[in-house]
Amino acid sequence: MTDILHVSKVTVKYGKSVAIHDITIKVPEGQVVTLIGANGAGKSTLLRLICGVENVAFGGSIERRLPGQGEGVIVEMDRMRRGIGIVSDRIQATYWYDLTGEELVFSGFERSVGLFRAPDASERAQAYAWMERFDVRHLAERRMRSVSTGQLRRLMLARALAGNPDLVLLDEPCSGLDPDARAGLLQLLNELAVSGTNFVLVTHHAADIFQAITHVAYLENGRMIRQGALSRDCPI
C-alpha cells in the first residue's frame, strides 16, 4: 500500500516556541486519519506542514506521494498544491472579497485565493458536479457573504475537491455549524471517504469522527502521544 504522506521526526518552531516536536505519522492510500487534541496541541500546524505552508526545522523529513500528480515523491510546490485540497477557517477567512459561489469553487483548481483565470469547459462541468453533490448548485450566482455558514462550508468543500486532489485536509470542518448542518456535512464526508477520497481530519471533538475513519492520532503540547487503528489501538 502506497503512503500518500509520510511525516518523519519533524519539528516546527516559531522563534523559541516549539509548535510540534519530533512528529512521525503516515497516511497510506485508502486510510482516513483523524488528528485529535486540544487547542494549541499542534494539529493545525501539522496540517500546514503537510500542505507546504510550514517548514521543517531541526531535521526530519516529509514525503508526499500524490499519484494524480505523477510518480515518486512530489516536491514541486505547484504540483503539491494541486494534489492537496484543504478546508479550514483560516483559508475561508482569506477570502476578504465577495466572490460568487461558482467563483469560489472555480478557485480550487489553482488553489488560489480568488479567481485569476476563467475555467475551461471540463473544469466548469466538474465544479458544477461537485456543487450538485453538496447541494449548493443553486448558490452558483449568490455572493459568498450572503449564504449561511453551513452552505459556505459546503462550497469550501467543493472548492477543496476541485481538480480531484489525492488528499483532502479538513481543519475543524464542523466549527460554527448548527447540529443539523454538522450532521449533514459529516454524512457527506463519510460518503466521500467510503468512495475512496483520502482525508486527514483535524478536530478536538470526538463526536466529529465519522464512521469511515480508520486511524486516529492524539496530539498534546506539540507531541504525538498515541496513534493507531481506530477502536483497536486507539479507542475514542
N, C-alpha and C positions, 0 to 999 in steps of 0.2 A: 504494500500500500504506500503510495507516494505521500510524503509530508508536504502539504501546501505551504506550511510555515514551520520553521524550526528556530526558536529563540534559545540561545545557549549562553548561560552565565553572563547576562548583560546587566550593566549598571547605568543609570541615568542620574546626573546631578544638576541641580540649579544652584550655582555658587557653591557654598559649603554644605548645602542641604541635599541629602540623597533621597531622590523620589522613588526609585526602585533599585534593589540591591541583589545582584547575583541571581537573576531570574532565569529559569530554564522552563520552556514549555514547547510542546509540539502540537500541531493541528494536522493530523493525517486527512487525506481526502476522504470524504464520507462521514467524518465526525462533526458533531456540533458541540462546541465548547462554551461553557459559561464561566466568567470570572466573577467571583463574589468577594465583597469586602466592604468595610465601612467607608464613608467619605474620607479621602486622604490616604487610602490604602495603597494607591498607585495604579488603580485599574485603568483610568483614562490615560495616564502617562504611557502605560504599556500599549494601549491601542494606538496612540500617536506614534510610538516607536514602530509598531507593525506597519503602519501606512506611510512611514518615511518622514514624518514631521519632526520627530525627535531623533537624536543621535546617540549611539552607544558611547559610554565613557569608561575608561579603565578596563579595557579588554572585553572579551565576549564577542559574540557574532550573531547575526540574524540572516537566515536564508529564506527567500521566498521563491517557491516553485509554482508558477501560475500557468497551467497548461494552455489556457487561451491566449497567452502572450508569447508562446514559444517554448522550446525545450530548455532544460537546465535552470540554474539559479538566475532569477531576474534581478538585474542591478540598475538598469536604466530607469530614471525617475518617471518618464512618460509612460513606459510600459507598466511599471509598478502601479501607477495611479489608475490606469485603465483596468488593471486586473483586480483592484481592491475597491469596493464600494463602502461607504460609511454613512450611518445615520447617527447624528448627535445634536444636542442642543447647541454646542459650540459652532458646528457647521451651519445650523439653521440661523443662528444669530448673526452670521457674517453677511446674510442677505439683507442688507440695510435698505435696499431699494425694492420697489414693489413690483415684482415680476408677475406675470400670469401663471396659472397652474401649469400650462403646457411648456412655457419658457423655463420654469423651474425644473421640470423633468428633462427637457432637452439639454440643460446644462450638465446633466450627469454623464453624457457621452464624452465630454472633455474633462470631467471632474473639476469644472471651473465654478467660481462664484460669479454668477451672471452668465449671459449668453453672448458669445463672441463670434459665432458663425451660425448660419442657418442650417438646420439638419437636413439631410437628404431624405429621399422618399422612404428608403428602408428604415432609417432611424425614426422618422415620424411614425411609421407603422408599428415599430417595436415599442416606442414610447406610449402610443395610444393603447396598445395591447396591455402594457403594464398598468396603465391608468384604469382600463376596464377591469383588470384583475383585482385592483384595490378599491373599486367602486368610487373613483374620483374623476372619471372621464367627463362628467358634467361640469367639472371645475376648470376645464381647459382654458376658458377665457376669463375666469374670475381672478382678481388680484389676490396674491397670497395673504395679504393682511386682512382680507375680508372673509376668510374661511375660518372654521373652528380649529382648535388645537389638534383634535383627532384627525380632521381632514388634512391639515398641513403635514402631520406626521406620516400619513399615507402617501402624500405627494413626495415627501422626502424619501420614503422607502422606494417608490417608483424611480426617483432620481438615482438612488444608490444602485438599482438593478439595471439601469440603462447601460447598454453595452455588454450585458451578460458577464459581469465580473466573476472571477474564480473564488473570491472570498468576500463576504459582506460583514462588516464590523458594526455592531449595534451597541451604542453607548447610552444606557438608560433609556431605551426607546419608549417606555411607558410613562416617563415623567410628565406630569401635568395633565394626564388623561383621566377622564372620569371612568367609573367602573365598567360601563358598557363599552366605551371606546377601547379601554385597555383589553377587555376580554376579546373583542373583535380583532384587535391587532395581534394579540398572541395566537389566536386561531390561524390568522393568515401566515404568520411566521412559521408556525408548526407545519402548515401545508407545504410551504416552500421548502422547509428542511426535509420533509418526507420525500419530496420530489427531486431532491439532490442538491439544493443550494447549501453551500458551506458557510456557516455562521460562526462568529465569535460574539457572544452576548456578554455585556458588562452590566451588572446590576448589584444593588445592595439589598434587594428584596427577593427572598426565596420564592415568593409567590409568582414572580415573573418567569420562572423556569418552566418552559413549555415541554410537552411530552416527548418531542423528538430529540431533545438534548441528550447527548450520550456521555459527556465528560464534564467535570467540574473542577475548578481550581480556586483555592482560597488564598487571598492576599491580606496581609496585615502589616501595617507600617512599612510598606515597600518591599516586603519579603513574601515569597511563596511558602506558605506553611503546610499545604497539603494539596494534592491533586490526584485524580484518578477517575475510573469509570463511575458514573453516577449510580447510586443505590447499591454499589458493591464496595468499592474502596472509599468512597466519599458520599455517604448518605446525607441528605438535607435534614 
